[in-house]
């Protein structure tokens, strides 16, 4: 039995259920202002800000990965299921289970690899900002774990999932 849940639009952006979107929004704002400051500093000051590119690249990775968590949660990733829809119901169920298990394994492997990368690069520092590379990889491990969790919650091959057309900020 499914409990009734609030539509995503009524949940405030600053809440635990939409933290992935909030992180994506903050990352997008950081990207815009970082690139803007890089352009301004290049044309206005004699020495351009070297750190803006590094910060924008790190924020872009956060935007992509935490946006993917929101995409998994909202079910907005692209799905081309013409071939699967043409199969008999038994085969459709088998493909759904195969996809469910394959994506769960993929998200687990991504989580482990990013966590390992964060651990091994914790003493390596970026050039311009002199930040630990773990700040680049640890949130990606967290986002991969979030994708795994959202995938396990949202995708249910044992039941029919209604098509959702939710709007999101990302």
Secondary structure, DSSP 8 states (H G I E B T S, - for coil): -------GGGS-SSSGGGHHHHHHHHHHHHHHHHHHHHHHHHHHSSS--THHHHHHHHHHHHHHHHHHHHHHHHT-S----HHHHTS-HHHHHHHHHHHHHHHHHHHHHHHHHHHHHHHHTTT-B-SSS--BTHHHHHHHHHHHHHHHHHHHHH--TTS-----------
